[in-house]
Amino acid sequence: MQAEAGGGVDVARRVGEGEPFDVVVLASNAIDKLIAAAKVLPGRIDVVESGIAIAVRKGARRVPVGSEEDVRRAVQSAATLSFSTGPSGVYLEHLFQRWGILEEVRPRIVVPPPGTPVGSLVADGRAELGFQQLSELMNLPGIEVLGPLPPAIQTLTVFSGGVCAASAQPVAARALLQFLASPATAELKRAHGMAPPR
């Protein structure tokens, strides 16, 4: 079996267009849409949950991010910032709107091209502050993770799997997803900045 990674929007589009994948793992709401469109078989399997973290370029000044007020100040003072176009990005836009600073910071938001990790924009200096899933930031070279969003403003995205309607091996595909969701993978998930779904 061959695995392929890509940006969530692009992957959902490709599955929606009928590319012959066996399994797809995306944010749970994206899987639900693909099930509703009959591109993924019924029976979503929740695999992992993941929270948002904040990163700066390696060697840059480390700003405090331990409280909601710290994060708001960091966002307002950053010359540029970046976050994904996926669920975490949608959440952050709503958060900045609630804080009343979205229009103030909007001109400084650097949107990553599809499939480009936010951390790579931080590493090469295009974004001073980056927000993305901890699992997507923690192993990228050239950046330092300041920490997760504090509990008062953290949001967890559930990533789920589904068997694609175009799968030639639906039984094996479902067995793979059941293994990925099983307790046997819990420590591996934690080691990569994620957690088993609750």
CORLINLIN-V308872 format. One record per backbone hydrogen bond with DSSP energy under -1.0 kcal/mol. CO is the residue of the C=O (numbers start at 1). NH is the residue of the N-H. Records with the same first field share a line. If there is no record, write none. Layout:
CO=NH / NH
This chain:
7=11
8=12
9=13
10=14
11=15
12=16
13=17
14=19
15=18
19=21
22=164
24=162
26=160
27=31
28=32
29=33
30=34
31=35
32=36
33=37
34=39 / 40
35=38
39=165
45=161
48=159
49=195
50=157
51=134
52=149
53=132
54=146 / 147
55=130
56=144
57=60
67=71
68=72
69=73
70=74
71=75
72=76
73=77
74=78
80=129
81=110
82=131
86=90
87=91
88=92
89=93
90=94
91=95
92=96
93=97
94=98
95=99
96=101
101=105
102=106
105=108
106=109
108=81
113=116
117=120
118=122
119=123
120=124
121=126 / 127
122=125
129=82
130=55
132=53
133=136
134=137 / 138
137=140
142=58
144=56
147=54
150=153
157=50
158=28
159=47 / 48
160=26
161=45
162=24
163=41
164=167
169=173
170=174
171=175
172=176
173=177
174=178
175=179
176=180
177=181
179=182
182=185
183=186
185=189
186=190
187=191
189=194
190=193
195=49
